[in-house]
Amino acid sequence: MDIFTVIFWIITLIWLLVSIIKDRKKTFNAVKMSGGMMKHMAGEIIAILLLIGLILTFIPPEAIKQYAGQSNSIATTVVFALVGCITLIPAFVAFPLAGSLVNAGASMVPVVAFLTTLTMVGIVTFPLEKKEFGAKFTIIRNSLSFIFAVAIALVMGVVL
């Protein structure tokens, strides 16, 4: 475990103890509720992780390195951004996937484009967003989010 993970665990445990001291019953009810929510989501999370494992098994690291590695072109970044736009997976699953892609040889820029569009742009959720906020707002928000996501990826390529 890295130092940041240890720090987050320590902070979490401290706040849990503070919460128990303040109101033991509410804290245990909240822990029980969150455990039930996690139990409900466990099947979906395992399925997503298995799917990611299968994808990384069938796509050799050499192919990842060839197409998303050294080239580091705008086209690769845009393709990864588009894949992020149409992918609907939880961020806590996407981050390990991104780490696996980088470890397999993918360049940071396309991976950042994938992650930022995954969290900022919603093609799959477009109908619901359109219903709630209107078509004009949804189109403008998703378009600007896509542009900013690609810009963030390009800036991260310079920074990292």
N, C-alpha and C positions, 0 to 999 in steps of 0.2 A: 504494500500500500504506500502511496506517496504521501507527502507531508500534508497536502491540502485535504485529502480524504480523512486523515487522522484528525486534523483540526475541525472539519465539519462534524465528525462523529463526536468529538469532545463537546463542541458547542451544542449539538443536538441533545446529548445526554444531560448537560447542565440545564438546558431549558426544560427538558422532561422532568428533572428533579424539582426545579422551581415550580412547575405546574402541579406536580404531585403534592408538594408542600402547600401550595395555595388552595387547591381543591382536588382532593384525591378522587372523589367519585366522578367528577366531570372528566378528569384526565383519563381514568380507566375506561369510561364510556367512549371517549374519543378514540382511544387506542383500539378498543373493541370494534368500533365502526370502521376505522381505517383498515383493520385486519379483514373485516368482511368485504370491503371494497376491493382489497388486493386479491382476496380469494376469488372474487367474481371476475377479475381481469386476468388472473394467472393463465388460464387456457389461451386467451388471445395473445398474451405476451410470449408464451412458449411457442405458439404457432408462428409468430412473426420472427422470433429468433431462429427457429428451424428453417424458415424460408430464407432468411439472410445467410445462414450457414450453407444451405444448398446452393444459393447463388454464388457465394464465394468459393464453393467446391467446384462448380462447373465452369467458372470463369477463372482461368489460371492467372497467377500473379504477373506472369509475363505479358498477358493480354492487357491487364489493367495498367501495367507500367508503360506498355506501348501506346495505348490510346489515351490514357489520362496522366501519364507521367511526364516524360521529357518534353513532349510537344508543347504543353502549357499554352495552347492557343486560345484565341477568343472563341472559336467554334466549339472546342471541347468544353469551355466554361459555360457557354450558352446551352449546350446539350445537357450538361449536368444540371443546370438551372431549370431547364424544362422538365427533366425527370423529377426534380424536387417539387415542381409545381403540381404535378399530377400524382405524386406519391402521398398517401395518407397513412403515416406511421407515427407513433408517439416519439417525441424528441428524445426520451430516455433510451429508446431503441436506436434512433438515428445516430446518436453520438458514438456508440460503440461501432456501428457500421462504418461511420466516417473514419474512425481510428483504424479499423481493419483495412479500409481502402488505402489510407496513407501508408500503413505498414506494408501493404502489397505493392507499393510503388507509385500510387497516384499522387499527382501534384496537389499542393494545398489549395490553389486557386479554384479548380473545379469542385473540390470537396466542400469548400466554404460556400461556393455558389449553390451546391446541392442543399446544404444545411440551412442556409438563409432563406432560400425559396420554399423549402419544406415547411418552415415555421411562419413565413410571412405571406405566402401566396397560396390561395386555396381554389384550385380548379374543381376538385371533387366537392368542396363545400359551397361552390358558387351558387347553386340554386337556393340553398337555405339563406345565404347571405343576401342574395337578390330579393328574396321574399321579405326579409326583415328590414333591409336598409334601402332597397331600390336598386334598379339596374345601373343607373348612372354612377352612384356612389361606389357600388361594387366593382364596376369596370375601372374606374379611376383609382380606387385603392389597390386593386390587384396589379394594375399596370405600373403604378408608382412603386409598389413593393417589389415588383420584378426588376425594375430599373435600379432601385437602390440596392437590392440583393446582389446584382451583378457588380455594381460599383463597390460594395463592401468586399466582395470576393477579390476584385482587382486591387483594392487598397491593401487587403490582407496579404496578397502576393508580394507587394512591395515591402510591407512591414516585416513579414516573416521571411 
